[in-house]
Amino acid sequence: MPDPISSTARTRAALLAPAMAILIFAAAGPLIIVVLYSFLTPGDYGGVVWDFSTDAWFGVLAERDFFTEQLSWADAHLTVFWRSIKLSLLTALLSFIFGFPTAYFIATRPRRSRDIWMLLVMIPFWTNLLIRTFAIMELIRNEGTINTVLIAMGLFTQPVQMLYTEFSLLLGMTYVYLPLMILPIYASMERFDFRLVEAGYDLYATRWQVLRRVILPIVKPGIVAGSILVFVPCLGAYVTPRVLGGGKQLMLGNLIELQFGQLRNWPLGAALSLTLLVIVMVALIFYVRTVGAEERGHG
């Protein structure tokens, strides 16, 4: 007589097999290939030569002078790293500044109208990212809407250079990723008991004190989740920096594409990709620990 436990285990294994195969070949497989490539030698015309080398990892942060063989910091790479992290943090900050009041406004509307407001927040996701980026480009280019209005009002005589600057990247990424900040904050606020706010006012707390000591601590998990949802894709953004930066304001995604494309240094591109992955993992670990500490505190 067959063992029912072993039969159930085999059935579960058979059902899990397709999902596990997808995870192995579609997720773990490419990652393993990238790791392998980062320890190989670049080919003359792209690709890799199967000779072990750590030059790619060395080239992430340092470089060797072609003539003197002198070591120095890879200033170009460090500049791109700093710009990517700085703009990602600023984008998360601006998304919070605009997203928190928006989420608070929606959460305090009558329940019947909340869905309409959330629909308005989600509408940009119905449009292709490239089209939304070109829309921002049309607004801030030298002959765009903003410069045309400013010149017509007599505030400036020449167009203000906004396109192909860090400002244009910051504006574009804030516009693109703002809904990712609004949604988790709204999810936290929707469950918020606003009688606590009234209790705070009854205890003669100011609006600032109620915000800082009552609202923010309770919706903090949503704020942290929104910050991670904005920060992580900003780090690896490619389309928005490519269009609004014009090749002058590179970010990590553009630098990685440059290595696999024009420069044909696949191992360095792989090493930069894994470096980006490490930064993302650090951000996710911070999120998990922060949310875990909040849950233990409430417990």
C-alpha positions, 0 to 999 in steps of 0.5 A: 500500500503506497504511503499517503505522505510520500505521495502528497510530497511527490504531488507538491514537488510536481506542482512546484516544479514549473515555478522552481524551473522559472525561478532558476532559469529566469532569475537565478540563471541570469544572475549567475551569468552576470557574476561569472562575467564580472570575473572574466576578461573583456573581448576585443569586440565585445563579449568575454574571454574565458580567462579569470580576472578581477580587473572588472571589480578593480575598475569599479572604483579605481583605474590605472593610467595607460602610460604610467601605470599609476593607480587612481580613483575612477573619478568618472564612476564615483561621480556617477555613483554619487549622482545616482545616490544623491538624485535617488535620495532627493527624488524620494524626499520630494516624492514624500513632500508632495506625496504625503499631503496628497495621501492625507487629502485622499484619506480624509475624503468621503469613502465614496470619492476616494476611489476617484482620487486614487484613479487620478493618481494611477492614470499616469501609469496607463501611459508609457514611461517614454511618453511621460518623459517626453512630456516633461521634456516638452515642458522644460526645453528651451522652446518649451511651455515653461520658458515660453511663459516666463519670456512672455511675462517678461521675467527673462529675456533668454530661455532658462537652461533646465533640460540636460541638467540634474534639475531635469532628472530630478523633476522627471523622476519625481513626476514618474515615481510620485505615485509609488510614494502616494500608494503605500502612504495612503494604504497606511492612512486609510487604516488610521483612526482619525479620532487620535487626531481629535484626541491630540487637539483635545489635549491642546496639541498644536497641528505640528505636534499632532503631525509629528507625534501622532500621525507620522509614527503610525504611518511610518511603515508606509513612508518607509515603504514608499521611500524604498519603492521610489529610491530603488528604481531611481538608482537603476533608472535608464530612460528618464536620465537618457532622455532628460540628461541627454548623455551629459548627466549619466546615472548607474543605469546609463553607465552600465548600458555604456559598458555593454554597448559602446565601450564593449567592456562586459565584465565591468558592466557586470561588476557595476550591475552587481554593485547596483544590486548590493546597494539595492540589497542594503536599502531593502535590508534597511527597510526590513529592519525598520519595519520589523522594529516598528512591528515589535514596538507596537507589539 
